[in-house]
Every structure is written in structure tokens, then in C-alpha cells.
């Protein structure tokens, strides 16, 4: 899945306006810290968000990157 997130960030860099945002659904596990770093390297503000509708034991999280660097 990491590869898809990398492609999404690449697409965002090519097509988002400077103040645009990218939201990706990711799962905690191996590779999560690299994805978070990828977002931090490319966006001014990065927020990991776990929706209230998500089960507590679910590993899903949304990474939100706002404002391209």
C-alpha cells in the first residue's frame, strides 16, 4: 500500500495548489512511520486522524497533509 500513497503524494505535488490538501487512508504497522515522514517532508501541516466511526482496535488512520512545501 505504501507505493499507492507515494503515488498519491507525487500526484498531489504535480496538481495541488500550494494550499491544497491530501487525505490518505493508511494502517498502522510496518511502513507507517515512513509514510508519516513522506507527508512531513512534503506538507507544511500533517495531521493523523482516527475517525470516531472507526473501531478502537482498528489499525486504520487517515493522514492529512495540508499546504505543499
SVG drawing of the C-alpha trace seen along z (x, -y; Angstrom):
<svg xmlns="http://www.w3.org/2000/svg" viewBox="-19 -28 30 32">
<polyline fill="none" stroke="black" stroke-width="0.4" points="0.0,0.0 2.9,-2.4 3.5,-2.5 0.0,-3.9 0.4,-6.6 3.8,-7.5 2.0,-7.9 -0.7,-10.0 1.8,-12.3 3.6,-12.6 0.2,-13.3 -0.5,-16.0 2.9,-17.6 2.1,-17.9 -1.5,-19.0 -2.4,-20.6 -2.3,-24.3 0.0,-25.4 -2.7,-25.5 -4.3,-22.2 -4.7,-19.1 -4.3,-15.4 -6.0,-12.7 -4.9,-9.1 -6.2,-6.1 -3.3,-4.2 -2.9,-1.4 -0.6,-1.4 2.0,1.3 5.3,1.7 5.8,-1.2 3.6,-3.7 6.4,-5.8 7.9,-6.1 4.5,-7.3 4.2,-9.9 7.7,-11.1 6.8,-11.3 3.9,-13.5 6.0,-15.7 8.6,-16.1 6.0,-17.3 3.4,-19.2 3.6,-22.1 0.9,-20.6 0.4,-16.9 -2.4,-15.5 -3.1,-11.8 -6.8,-11.4 -8.6,-8.4 -12.4,-8.9 -14.8,-8.3 -16.7,-5.9 -13.6,-3.6 -13.4,-0.8 -11.0,-1.2 -9.0,1.9 -8.9,1.0 -5.4,0.0 -6.9,-2.5 -5.9,-6.1 -6.1,-9.0 -3.0,-11.1 -4.0,-14.6 -1.3,-16.8 -2.1,-20.4 -0.1,-23.0 2.6,-21.8 6.2,-22.8"/>
</svg>
